[in-house]
């Protein structure tokens, strides 16, 4: 079931968009690792009309932290996503 906020946030022009959102809803009901939560949150951004903006933002965070160990880079990316990406 798509919420009113989701209808406003996501244009949903393709049938597959509804499949993706249904899968996201199902996954969000379960316990997930922080990496899995990030993937689900990231997938939500790809349903947005301007999906390039979150992509650019994440790549910028990665670039800024590229000289740090990979675990630390991932932590920075997840922190950024938690603060900046929309959640229902």
Number of C-alpha atoms within 10 A of each C-alpha: 8 11 9 9 10 17 10 10 16 19 13 17 10 8 8 10 16 15 11 17 20 14 12 16 14 10 14 14 8 9 9 12 9 12 12 13 17 18 14 19 19 19 15 22 21 17 19 17 13 12 15 11 12 17 13 11 15 17 12 13 17 17 11 12 16 12 10 12 9 12 9 13 18 18 13 18 19 21 12 14 18 14 8 11 12 12 10 8
